[in-house]
Amino acid sequence: MARILITGGAGYVGSHCAKELAASGHESIVFDNLLFGHRDLVRWGNLIEGDIRDAAALSALFATHPIDAVMHFAALAYAGESVQAPDRYYDVNVNGTRVLLEAMVRACVPVIVFFLRAVRPPPCRKSSIRRALLGHCDRRRAR
Ligand SMILES: NC(=O)c1ccc[n+]([C@@H]2O[C@H](COP(=O)([O-])OP(=O)(O)OC[C@H]3O[C@@H](n4cnc5c(N)ncnc54)[C@H](O)[C@@H]3O)[C@@H](O)[C@H]2O)c1
């Protein structure tokens, strides 16, 4: 039996994953900030409320719960909204994943399963997305 940390385990994909892990005899711990997740969907393991961008919370979790692997589903996943708020999506999906990976390295957790959907925008929106991304890069460079 393995003990798996499921980030975003209170969401759609993560909760199904927890169910399958339990059916296969594995233990899961869900780490989710419940932004879009539902407490009621966490039925196959304990819920620890927290944000993947919170390095201290992840370190505390790894220090108190020996984890064999991480399945990473904590993300903002709405394609339309991601175009409206690219900075917010970058912060959770890219920066949050970096914080999680660094915490895993510090705690010597060896395995991550990362589930990501990439959405290709329709041609008519390309230039606005490009402008949004370039604006984001310029703002980061200016910091
Ligand atoms: N649903 C699909 O059909 C599908 C298909 C392919 C890929 N994916 C990918 O799977 C992942 C999960 O998708 P989903 O449909 O389950 O989304 P979802 O919104 O149902 O689940 C995401 C979970 O992450 C949590 N979360 C968000 N930000 C967080 C943060 N900063 N810290 C901790 N928890 C946070 C939310 O509260 C939510 O419970 C996404 O990366 C998505 O792109 C989903």
The ligand as an SDF file (V2000), in Angstrom:
LIG
                    3D

 44 48  0  0  0  0  0  0  0  0999 V2000
  -11.8220   17.9960  -16.0250 N   0  0  0  0  0  0  0  0  0  0  0  0
  -11.2830   17.5200  -17.1420 C   0  0  0  0  0  0  0  0  0  0  0  0
  -11.9780   16.9830  -18.0260 O   0  0  0  0  0  0  0  0  0  0  0  0
   -9.7860   17.5870  -17.3690 C   0  0  0  0  0  0  0  0  0  0  0  0
   -9.2360   17.0420  -18.5320 C   0  0  0  0  0  0  0  0  0  0  0  0
   -7.8560   17.1040  -18.7380 C   0  0  0  0  0  0  0  0  0  0  0  0
   -7.0520   17.7220  -17.7940 C   0  0  0  0  0  0  0  0  0  0  0  0
   -7.5900   18.2760  -16.6870 N   0  0  0  0  0  0  0  0  0  0  0  0
   -6.6830   18.9330  -15.7380 C   0  0  0  0  0  0  0  0  0  0  0  0
   -6.7980   18.3250  -14.4600 O   0  0  0  0  0  0  0  0  0  0  0  0
   -6.5730   19.3180  -13.4460 C   0  0  0  0  0  0  0  0  0  0  0  0
   -7.7810   19.3460  -12.5030 C   0  0  0  0  0  0  0  0  0  0  0  0
   -8.9470   19.6470  -13.2510 O   0  0  0  0  0  0  0  0  0  0  0  0
  -10.4180   19.5140  -12.6250 P   0  0  0  0  0  0  0  0  0  0  0  0
  -11.3630   19.4650  -13.7570 O   0  0  0  0  0  0  0  0  0  0  0  0
  -10.4230   18.4180  -11.6010 O   0  0  0  0  0  0  0  0  0  0  0  0
  -10.5720   20.9410  -11.9180 O   0  0  0  0  0  0  0  0  0  0  0  0
  -11.3420   21.2790  -10.5490 P   0  0  0  0  0  0  0  0  0  0  0  0
  -11.4880   22.7750  -10.5100 O   0  0  0  0  0  0  0  0  0  0  0  0
  -12.5490   20.4430  -10.3690 O   0  0  0  0  0  0  0  0  0  0  0  0
  -10.2700   20.8160   -9.4530 O   0  0  0  0  0  0  0  0  0  0  0  0
   -9.1250   21.5870   -9.1460 C   0  0  0  0  0  0  0  0  0  0  0  0
   -8.9810   21.5830   -7.6350 C   0  0  0  0  0  0  0  0  0  0  0  0
   -7.8030   22.3300   -7.3140 O   0  0  0  0  0  0  0  0  0  0  0  0
   -8.1120   23.1410   -6.1720 C   0  0  0  0  0  0  0  0  0  0  0  0
   -7.1850   24.2820   -6.1800 N   0  0  0  0  0  0  0  0  0  0  0  0
   -7.1750   25.3200   -7.0550 C   0  0  0  0  0  0  0  0  0  0  0  0
   -6.1820   26.1580   -6.7570 N   0  0  0  0  0  0  0  0  0  0  0  0
   -5.5430   25.6310   -5.6670 C   0  0  0  0  0  0  0  0  0  0  0  0
   -4.4370   26.0580   -4.8910 C   0  0  0  0  0  0  0  0  0  0  0  0
   -3.7720   27.1910   -5.1660 N   0  0  0  0  0  0  0  0  0  0  0  0
   -4.0430   25.2840   -3.8530 N   0  0  0  0  0  0  0  0  0  0  0  0
   -4.7180   24.1360   -3.5510 C   0  0  0  0  0  0  0  0  0  0  0  0
   -5.7850   23.7010   -4.2410 N   0  0  0  0  0  0  0  0  0  0  0  0
   -6.1860   24.4510   -5.2970 C   0  0  0  0  0  0  0  0  0  0  0  0
   -9.5710   23.5370   -6.3390 C   0  0  0  0  0  0  0  0  0  0  0  0
  -10.1770   23.9230   -5.1200 O   0  0  0  0  0  0  0  0  0  0  0  0
  -10.1630   22.2550   -6.9140 C   0  0  0  0  0  0  0  0  0  0  0  0
  -10.6330   21.3910   -5.8980 O   0  0  0  0  0  0  0  0  0  0  0  0
   -6.3540   20.6500  -14.2000 C   0  0  0  0  0  0  0  0  0  0  0  0
   -4.9540   20.8550  -14.3650 O   0  0  0  0  0  0  0  0  0  0  0  0
   -7.0290   20.3990  -15.5370 C   0  0  0  0  0  0  0  0  0  0  0  0
   -6.4640   21.2120  -16.5580 O   0  0  0  0  0  0  0  0  0  0  0  0
   -8.9490   18.2150  -16.4400 C   0  0  0  0  0  0  0  0  0  0  0  0
  1  2  1  0
  2  3  2  0
  2  4  1  0
  4  5  1  0
  4 44  2  0
  5  6  2  0
  6  7  1  0
  7  8  2  0
  8  9  1  0
  8 44  1  0
  9 10  1  0
  9 42  1  0
 10 11  1  0
 11 12  1  0
 11 40  1  0
 12 13  1  0
 13 14  1  0
 14 15  2  0
 14 16  1  0
 14 17  1  0
 17 18  1  0
 18 19  2  0
 18 20  1  0
 18 21  1  0
 21 22  1  0
 22 23  1  0
 23 24  1  0
 23 38  1  0
 24 25  1  0
 25 26  1  0
 25 36  1  0
 26 27  1  0
 26 35  1  0
 27 28  2  0
 28 29  1  0
 29 30  1  0
 29 35  2  0
 30 31  1  0
 30 32  2  0
 32 33  1  0
 33 34  2  0
 34 35  1  0
 36 37  1  0
 36 38  1  0
 38 39  1  0
 40 41  1  0
 40 42  1  0
 42 43  1  0
M  CHG  2   8   1  16  -1
M  END
$$$$
